[in-house]
Amino acid sequence: MAVDITERKEAEAERTRLEKHFRQAQKMQALGTLAGGIAHDFNNMIFAILGFVRLALRNAEPGSKMEEYLKQVHSASMRASDLVRQILTFSRQTEQERKPVAVASLVKETAKLLRATLPTTIDMHVEIEPEAEGEQSSILGDPTQVHQVIMNLCTNAGHAMRMRGGDLTVHLGLREVTPESARNVLEQNPGTFVELTVSDTGHGIDPAIMEQIYDPFFTTKEPGEGTGMGLSVVHGIVKSHGGTVHVDSEVGVGTTFTILLPRLVQTEEELNAQSSIYSPRGDEHILFVDDEALLVQMAEETLSQLGYSVTATTSPTKALEMFSQTPDAFDIVITDQTMPGMTGMELARTMLAAKPDLPIVLMTGYSEAVTSDIARQSGLSEYLMKPVVEEELAQTIRHVLDRVQ
């Protein structure tokens, strides 16, 4: 007697697959919740570190070892801040503002990080063509996401060669896509593109699974070695930047991923504007509110050195009390969002009810409840994500004040 149980076995396999995907989705959701939970406090700490480092640099002797050490601390703090943004972006809890990004700089920075983690059996080669050096490789994008693309592709390449070693090559250049090739081959709009290729001499990709490599949660790695999200994230980021991903692979020979991202052609005036980063000064009276005592101390000293008169407090209730007594004494208010007893938005609404034309800048390390659009619709002048470097804070203050004068 024979019973065909094919449908039952297929149903069981499908249920197992869905359960696995559901568990992975729960992990991703948990990561997002954890990232949101730590981002506010973590960004507050980085904000304080960046601020005090800048204050220390003012007193460091130019060219001294102390100045060099402080610059290294500043650089490491900025990378730590990018790491938080990367986690938040990965969990789809935040969208980063697009800005000019020099891909060549990101490739060099990523190579430094990877060389320290790759086994000695893998040789890494970075090739940047002269025409793609510096700002010539600029695109309009999110630097954290582009960094993530490079990291994911290189990490996958390293994993493919972990058993027997090999060569990992990262090549960056410019590529002109003609209307003919765009229509017949690449399915891409014509134009000038920044071309990034990541090649390895690993085991290659089986043609049978080539169509699945970008599927979320699809992975050929052993349990615990990966989530199957790497190439899915790469594909999503590249597409969102108006680019394309192409893969060539041969089993036993290796794999090459080619990324095309639309090149940003900048005028000389735009390049000069980017290079002229400075901290404008002023003499207005600023009310600064944040529940972190370190940030209050740092901001008070930083803004005072820029010429401003600063009243700073860790209590939003006390800030409201001082404002209520002399509302015309303050030219601008800078407040944190997440504070005990009263949020920054609540404080801002109360102040604006008494003085509708009061410039208010809201800062936050992380908040699901408030976005830049919500802040501006509520009458606030600007919305800043911590950590904020001195130049950004100073330029924001000057921009807001000049706008109302």
C-alpha positions as CSV (number, residue, x, y, z in Angstrom):
1,M,0.0,0.0,0.0
2,A,1.5,3.4,-1.0
3,V,0.4,6.8,0.1
4,D,1.5,10.0,-1.7
5,I,2.5,12.5,1.0
6,T,4.2,14.9,-1.4
7,E,1.8,17.7,-0.6
8,R,2.2,17.2,3.2
9,K,6.0,17.3,2.9
10,E,5.9,20.4,0.8
11,A,3.5,22.1,3.2
12,E,5.8,21.2,6.1
13,A,8.8,22.5,4.3
14,E,7.0,25.7,3.4
15,R,5.9,26.1,7.1
16,T,9.5,25.6,8.2
17,R,10.7,28.1,5.7
18,L,8.1,30.7,6.8
19,E,8.9,30.1,10.5
20,K,12.6,30.7,9.8
21,H,11.8,33.9,8.0
22,F,9.5,35.0,10.7
23,R,12.2,34.4,13.3
24,Q,14.7,36.4,11.2
25,A,12.1,39.2,10.9
26,Q,11.7,39.3,14.7
27,K,15.4,39.5,15.1
28,M,15.5,42.5,12.7
29,Q,12.7,44.1,14.6
30,A,14.4,43.5,17.9
31,L,17.6,45.1,16.4
32,G,15.7,48.1,15.4
33,T,14.1,48.5,18.9
34,L,17.5,48.1,20.5
35,A,19.1,50.6,18.2
36,G,16.4,53.1,18.8
37,G,16.8,52.6,22.6
38,I,20.5,53.2,22.7
39,A,20.8,55.8,20.0
40,H,19.6,58.7,22.1
41,D,22.0,58.2,25.0
42,F,24.9,57.1,22.7
43,N,24.6,60.1,20.5
44,N,24.5,62.4,23.6
45,M,27.8,60.9,24.7
46,I,29.3,61.4,21.2
47,F,28.0,65.0,21.1
48,A,29.8,65.7,24.4
49,I,33.0,64.1,23.2
50,L,33.0,66.0,19.9
51,G,32.3,69.3,21.7
52,F,35.0,68.9,24.3
53,V,37.6,67.7,21.8
54,R,37.0,70.9,19.7
55,L,37.4,73.0,22.9
56,A,40.7,71.1,23.6
57,L,41.9,71.5,20.0
58,R,41.7,75.3,20.5
59,N,44.2,75.1,23.3
60,A,46.5,72.5,21.7
61,E,49.7,73.6,20.2
62,P,49.6,73.4,16.4
63,G,51.6,70.5,15.0
64,S,52.0,68.9,18.5
65,K,51.4,65.3,19.4
66,M,48.4,66.4,21.5
67,E,46.8,68.0,18.5
68,E,47.3,64.8,16.5
69,Y,45.8,62.6,19.3
70,L,42.8,64.9,19.7
71,K,42.1,64.8,15.9
72,Q,42.2,61.0,16.1
73,V,39.6,61.1,18.9
74,H,37.5,63.4,16.8
75,S,37.7,61.1,13.8
76,A,36.9,58.0,15.9
77,S,33.9,59.8,17.4
78,M,32.5,60.7,14.0
79,R,32.8,57.0,12.9
80,A,31.0,55.9,16.0
81,S,28.2,58.4,15.2
82,D,28.1,56.9,11.6
83,L,27.8,53.4,13.1
84,V,24.6,54.4,15.0
85,R,23.2,55.9,11.9
86,Q,24.0,52.8,10.0
87,I,22.2,50.6,12.5
88,L,19.2,52.9,12.5
89,T,19.1,52.9,8.7
90,F,19.5,49.2,8.5
91,S,16.5,48.7,10.8
92,R,14.6,51.2,8.6
93,Q,13.9,53.5,11.5
94,T,15.5,56.6,9.9
95,E,16.2,58.1,6.6
96,Q,19.5,60.1,6.1
97,E,19.7,63.3,4.2
98,R,21.3,62.9,0.8
99,K,24.4,65.0,0.2
100,P,27.6,65.0,-2.0
101,V,29.6,61.9,-1.2
102,A,33.1,61.2,-2.5
103,V,33.1,57.4,-3.1
104,A,36.9,57.3,-3.4
105,S,37.2,58.5,0.3
106,L,34.8,55.8,1.5
107,V,36.6,53.1,-0.4
108,K,39.9,54.1,1.2
109,E,38.4,54.3,4.6
110,T,36.6,50.9,4.2
111,A,39.8,49.3,3.0
112,K,41.7,50.4,6.2
113,L,38.9,48.8,8.3
114,L,38.8,45.5,6.3
115,R,42.6,45.0,6.1
116,A,42.6,44.6,9.9
117,T,39.8,42.0,9.9
118,L,40.7,39.9,6.8
119,P,42.8,36.8,7.3
120,T,46.4,37.0,6.0
121,T,45.6,34.4,3.3
122,I,43.5,37.1,1.5
123,D,45.4,39.8,-0.3
124,M,43.4,43.0,-0.7
125,H,44.0,45.4,-3.6
126,V,42.5,48.9,-3.9
127,E,42.6,50.4,-7.4
128,I,41.3,54.0,-7.9
129,E,41.7,55.4,-11.3
130,P,43.1,59.0,-11.5
131,E,39.9,60.5,-12.9
132,A,37.9,59.0,-9.9
133,E,40.1,60.5,-7.2
134,G,38.6,62.8,-4.6
135,E,35.6,64.9,-5.4
136,Q,35.6,63.5,-9.0
137,S,33.9,60.4,-7.7
138,S,31.1,62.3,-6.0
139,I,27.5,61.0,-6.0
140,L,24.4,62.4,-4.3
141,G,23.7,59.9,-1.5
142,D,23.9,58.8,2.1
143,P,27.5,58.1,3.1
144,T,26.6,55.6,5.7
145,Q,24.6,53.5,3.2
146,V,27.3,53.7,0.5
147,H,29.8,52.6,3.2
148,Q,27.5,49.7,4.0
149,V,27.4,48.6,0.4
150,I,31.2,48.5,0.2
151,M,31.5,46.7,3.5
152,N,28.8,44.1,2.6
153,L,30.3,43.3,-0.8
154,C,33.9,43.0,0.6
155,T,32.7,40.9,3.6
156,N,30.9,38.5,1.2
157,A,34.0,38.3,-1.0
158,G,36.2,37.6,2.1
159,H,33.8,34.9,3.2
160,A,34.0,33.2,-0.2
161,M,37.8,32.9,0.1
162,R,38.1,32.1,3.8
163,M,39.0,28.4,3.2
164,R,41.8,28.7,0.7
165,G,42.6,32.4,0.5
166,G,42.8,34.5,-2.7
167,D,42.7,38.0,-4.0
168,L,40.1,40.7,-3.1
169,T,40.1,43.6,-5.6
170,V,38.2,46.8,-5.2
171,H,38.3,49.0,-8.3
172,L,36.8,52.5,-8.7
173,G,36.5,54.4,-11.9
174,L,34.1,56.5,-14.0
175,R,32.0,55.0,-16.8
176,E,30.1,56.6,-19.6
177,V,26.9,54.9,-20.5
178,T,25.7,55.6,-24.0
179,P,22.0,55.5,-24.9
180,E,22.6,52.4,-27.0
181,S,24.3,50.4,-24.2
182,A,21.8,51.7,-21.7
183,R,18.9,50.4,-23.8
184,N,20.4,47.1,-25.0
185,V,22.6,45.9,-22.2
186,L,22.5,47.7,-18.9
187,E,18.8,48.7,-18.7
188,Q,20.1,51.9,-17.2
189,N,19.7,55.6,-18.1
190,P,22.5,57.0,-20.1
191,G,25.0,59.3,-18.4
192,T,28.3,59.4,-16.4
193,F,28.5,56.9,-13.6
194,V,30.8,56.1,-10.7
195,E,31.7,52.4,-11.3
196,L,32.6,50.3,-8.2
197,T,33.7,46.7,-8.8
198,V,34.4,44.2,-6.0
199,S,36.1,41.0,-7.3
200,D,37.2,37.8,-5.5
201,T,38.9,34.6,-6.5
202,G,36.6,32.5,-4.3
203,H,34.3,29.5,-5.0
204,G,31.8,31.5,-7.2
205,I,28.1,31.4,-7.3
206,D,26.1,28.4,-8.5
207,P,24.1,29.4,-11.6
208,A,21.1,27.6,-10.1
209,I,20.8,30.1,-7.3
210,M,21.9,33.3,-9.2
211,E,18.3,34.6,-9.3
212,Q,17.9,34.3,-5.6
213,I,21.0,36.0,-4.3
214,Y,19.2,39.3,-3.7
215,D,16.2,37.7,-1.9
216,P,15.9,38.7,1.8
217,F,17.0,36.0,4.1
218,F,18.4,33.8,1.3
219,T,21.9,32.6,2.3
220,T,24.2,29.7,1.5
221,K,26.1,30.3,4.7
222,E,26.0,28.0,7.7
223,P,23.7,28.9,10.7
224,G,25.2,31.7,12.7
225,E,27.4,32.9,9.8
226,G,24.9,35.3,8.2
227,T,21.3,36.4,8.0
228,G,20.9,36.5,4.2
229,M,20.3,40.3,4.3
230,G,23.7,41.5,3.0
231,L,23.0,41.5,-0.8
232,S,19.4,42.4,-0.3
233,V,20.5,45.5,1.5
234,V,23.1,46.2,-1.2
235,H,20.5,45.9,-3.9
236,G,18.0,48.1,-2.1
237,I,20.5,50.9,-1.3
238,V,21.9,51.0,-4.9
239,K,18.5,51.1,-6.4
240,S,17.4,53.9,-4.0
241,H,20.4,55.9,-5.2
242,G,19.4,55.5,-8.9
243,G,22.1,52.9,-9.6
244,T,22.4,49.3,-10.8
245,V,24.0,46.1,-9.6
246,H,25.4,43.5,-11.9
247,V,27.2,40.2,-11.0
248,D,29.5,38.0,-13.0
249,S,30.5,34.7,-11.5
250,E,32.0,31.4,-12.4
251,V,32.1,28.4,-10.1
252,G,35.6,27.7,-8.9
253,V,37.0,30.9,-10.4
254,G,35.4,33.8,-8.6
255,T,32.8,36.6,-8.5
256,T,32.7,40.2,-9.6
257,F,30.0,42.6,-8.5
258,T,29.7,45.9,-10.5
259,I,27.9,48.9,-9.0
260,L,27.0,51.9,-11.1
261,L,25.9,55.1,-9.3
262,P,25.0,58.3,-11.0
263,R,27.9,60.7,-10.8
264,L,27.3,64.2,-9.3
265,V,28.8,66.9,-11.4
266,Q,29.4,69.9,-9.2
267,T,30.3,73.4,-10.2
268,E,33.4,75.2,-8.9
269,E,31.1,77.4,-6.7
270,E,29.5,74.3,-5.0
271,L,32.9,72.8,-4.4
272,N,34.2,76.0,-2.8
273,A,31.1,76.3,-0.7
274,Q,31.7,72.7,0.7
275,S,35.4,73.6,1.5
276,S,34.5,76.8,3.3
277,I,33.3,75.2,6.5
278,Y,33.6,77.6,9.4
279,S,31.9,78.6,12.7
280,P,30.1,82.0,12.3
281,R,30.0,84.2,15.4
282,G,27.3,86.3,17.1
283,D,26.5,88.3,20.2
284,E,22.8,87.3,20.8
285,H,21.4,85.7,23.9
286,I,20.9,81.9,23.7
287,L,18.8,79.8,26.1
288,F,20.2,76.2,25.9
289,V,18.2,73.3,27.5
290,D,19.4,69.7,27.8
291,D,19.0,67.2,30.7
292,E,22.7,66.1,30.2
293,A,24.9,68.2,32.4
294,L,28.0,67.4,30.3
295,L,26.2,68.7,27.2
296,V,25.1,71.9,29.0
297,Q,28.7,72.6,30.1
298,M,30.1,71.9,26.6
299,A,27.5,74.0,24.8
300,E,27.8,76.9,27.2
301,E,31.6,77.0,26.7
302,T,31.5,76.5,23.0
303,L,28.8,79.1,22.3
304,S,30.4,81.6,24.7
305,Q,33.7,81.3,22.8
306,L,31.8,82.2,19.6
307,G,30.7,85.4,21.2
308,Y,27.1,84.5,22.3
309,S,25.6,85.2,25.7
310,V,24.5,81.8,27.0
311,T,22.0,80.8,29.7
312,A,22.1,77.0,30.0
313,T,20.1,74.7,32.2
314,T,19.4,70.9,32.6
315,S,15.8,71.5,33.6
316,P,13.1,72.3,31.0
317,T,10.8,73.5,33.9
318,K,13.4,76.0,35.0
319,A,14.0,77.1,31.4
320,L,10.3,77.8,31.0
321,E,10.2,79.7,34.3
322,M,13.2,81.9,33.2
323,F,11.5,82.5,29.9
324,S,8.2,83.4,31.4
325,Q,9.8,86.0,33.6
326,T,11.7,87.7,30.8
327,P,10.5,86.4,27.4
328,D,12.2,89.2,25.4
329,A,15.6,88.5,27.0
330,F,16.3,85.5,24.8
331,D,17.0,85.8,21.1
332,I,16.9,82.0,20.4
333,V,16.2,78.8,22.2
334,I,18.0,75.5,21.6
335,T,16.4,72.5,23.3
336,D,16.8,68.8,23.5
337,Q,13.7,66.6,22.7
338,T,13.8,63.8,25.3
339,M,13.9,65.2,28.8
340,P,12.3,64.2,32.1
341,G,9.2,66.0,33.0
342,M,8.7,67.9,29.7
343,T,9.8,67.1,26.2
344,G,11.4,69.7,23.9
345,M,8.3,69.8,21.8
346,E,6.1,70.6,24.8
347,L,8.5,73.3,25.9
348,A,8.6,74.8,22.5
349,R,4.8,74.9,22.1
350,T,4.4,76.7,25.4
351,M,7.1,79.2,24.5
352,L,5.7,79.8,21.0
353,A,2.2,80.3,22.5
354,A,3.7,83.3,24.4
355,K,6.0,84.5,21.7
356,P,5.1,83.2,18.3
357,D,8.1,84.6,16.5
358,L,10.7,83.1,18.9
359,P,13.4,81.1,17.0
360,I,13.6,77.6,18.4
361,V,16.0,74.8,17.4
362,L,15.1,71.3,18.5
363,M,17.9,68.7,18.9
364,T,17.6,65.0,19.5
365,G,19.8,61.9,19.7
366,Y,16.9,59.8,18.5
367,S,13.1,60.1,18.5
368,E,10.3,58.1,16.8
369,A,7.7,60.7,17.8
370,V,9.4,63.8,16.2
371,T,10.7,64.2,12.6
372,S,12.0,67.3,10.9
373,D,8.7,67.8,9.1
374,I,6.7,67.5,12.4
375,A,9.1,70.0,14.1
376,R,8.7,72.6,11.3
377,Q,5.0,72.2,11.1
378,S,4.8,72.9,14.8
379,G,6.5,76.3,14.3
380,L,10.1,75.3,15.1
381,S,12.9,76.9,13.1
382,E,15.3,74.0,12.8
383,Y,15.6,70.3,13.7
384,L,19.1,68.8,14.3
385,M,20.1,65.2,14.9
386,K,22.9,64.7,17.5
387,P,25.8,64.6,17.5
388,V,26.2,68.0,15.9
389,V,29.6,69.3,15.1
390,E,30.5,72.9,16.1
391,E,30.3,74.3,12.6
392,E,26.9,72.8,11.9
393,L,25.5,74.2,15.2
394,A,27.1,77.6,14.7
395,Q,25.8,77.9,11.1
396,T,22.3,76.7,12.1
397,I,22.1,79.4,14.9
398,R,23.4,82.1,12.5
399,H,21.0,81.0,9.8
400,V,18.0,81.0,12.1
401,L,18.8,84.4,13.7
402,D,19.6,86.1,10.3
403,R,16.3,84.8,8.9
404,V,14.2,86.5,11.6
405,Q,16.1,89.8,11.6
